[in-house]
Amino acid sequence: MTQGSTPADRPLRISVIGTNYLGANTAAGMAEFGFDVIGVEIDEGRLKSLNEGRAPLYEPGLDPLLKTHTESGRLRFTNDYREIADWADVHFICVGTPQTEGSDAADLSQVNSVVDMLAPLLTQPTLVVGRSTVPVGTSAKVEQRFQTEAPAGTAIEVAWQPEFLREAHGVDDTLRPDRLVFGVQSEAAESRLREVFATPIADGTPVVVCNRPTAELVKGGANAFLATKISFINAMAEMCDATGADVSQLADALGFDKRIGRGMLNAGPGYGGGCLPKDLRAFMARAGEIGVEEVITLLREVDDINRRRRSRIVDLTHELLGTDWVGRNVTVLGAAFKAGTDDVRDSPALDVAGRIQLHGATVTVYDPEAMDNARRVRPTLKYAASAVEACAGAHLVLHLTEWPEFRELDPNQLKSVVDSPVIVDARLSLDAATWRNAGWTYRAPGKP
């Protein structure tokens, strides 16, 4: 590939296609690195919000970054692919790859739609960089389509540069990534990516240069490993429940082993969100397609353990409330799949809330940021404006999302509004002694 040269009197021009969580962070980050950026967004409401400097979701620190660069003119958003086609030196694909309905496989329709819209407009050499999480082998098919359907033909090259953004830490992970992975087929593509990420590279971020299949496997492999680690400690929590051991102390002891580490060894209701569950299942689906059965066997058990954690919370609720839940009030503290985000996709908190409601209890939910999203997903639940309001008349309180606000609750104050002072700390982040000293029955999975 012969990439077009960039005039010395202007910075690189970058397009970011798809501007939800990944794309909004990427676009703002590229502007912060000093580049001129245009984001492409087809949703009119999201487009208007972004051009006003407001993110389409809750992510700490993202709104100020968007505001700074939309006001400076360095960053803007459009729904017209013609504005970016031959304007940008690098095109980033940041669209979603959700789980296909009725299957574990990734739905690549949004990636394919980008090719449909962009390829016919490309008349100049350019680099297209995928950041979306895709099954291994996708980049080769995407490049083949670009080179076949774009007027520029083989002057279009595709690279894959997986992202490792953690929700609630997306801005920092964009500006100060812990590693950069460049899946490239040429030195020219590597050189261009090093130019794009010159700021974090200069700050010491390590770079792994590899072929595209390796880059595609890195993100799926990382999420599969993290899911395995979470399910492992949750399986240990079941062992602790059966033996009277303490899973938090067990995790601390295991974490001192440098080969293991303490990170992600927090027992609880399991993982959720828009990445780990669907990426794990897509990884299994792709393993099945290429005949690697050992991966499927391992990861299916990881996924099954994760699903059982939610059932365990419901079982514990049965133990504490008895068999007849009609007329019983249950408070759920938390709706987001984890603290620091308003993302309720595959949220353990909302899943448990829905299961308990099906058993006949009245369930009231409170979350500091995710209330609107929760209402859309679970409209039949009750919602309160504060934790105290949510706990009024409760026969059981479930702590299911680890917001700092919940750790700071006064158990004496809450005791005065509940019907029965019983709490299940599914996140194992409350101080058990404080709650018990205040007269509460405190239970937590994996804790004696």
Sequence and secondary structure as in RCSB ss.txt:
>XXXX:A:sequence
MTQGSTPADRPLRISVIGTNYLGANTAAGMAEFGFDVIGVEIDEGRLKSLNEGRAPLYEPGLDPLLKTHTESGRL
RFTNDYREIADWADVHFICVGTPQTEGSDAADLSQVNSVVDMLAPLLTQPTLVVGRSTVPVGTSAKVEQRFQTEA
PAGTAIEVAWQPEFLREAHGVDDTLRPDRLVFGVQSEAAESRLREVFATPIADGTPVVVCNRPTAELVKGGANAF
LATKISFINAMAEMCDATGADVSQLADALGFDKRIGRGMLNAGPGYGGGCLPKDLRAFMARAGEIGVEEVITLLR
EVDDINRRRRSRIVDLTHELLGTDWVGRNVTVLGAAFKAGTDDVRDSPALDVAGRIQLHGATVTVYDPEAMDNAR
RVRPTLKYAASAVEACAGAHLVLHLTEWPEFRELDPNQLKSVVDSPVIVDARLSLDAATWRNAGWTYRAPGKP
>XXXX:A:secstr
       TTS  EEEEE  SHHHHHHHHHHHHTT EEEEE   HHHHHHHHTT  SS  TTHHHHHHHHHHHTSE
EEES GGGTTTT SEEEE     B TTSSSB  HHHHHHHHHHGGG  S EEEEE S   TTHHHHHHHHHHHHS
TTGGGEEEEE      TT HHHHHHS S EEEE SSHHHHHHHHHHTHHHHHTT  EEEE HHHHHHHHHHHHHH
HHHHHHHHHHHHHHHHHHT  HHHHHHHHHTSTTT STT   SS   SSSHHHHHHHHHHHHHHTT HHHHHHHH
HHHHHHHHHHHHHHHHHHHHH S  TT EEEEE  SSSTT    TT HHHHHHHHHHHTT EEEEE SS HHHHH
HH TTSEE SSHHHHHTT SEEEE S  HHHHT  HHHHHTT SS EEEETTS S HHHHHHTT EEE TT  
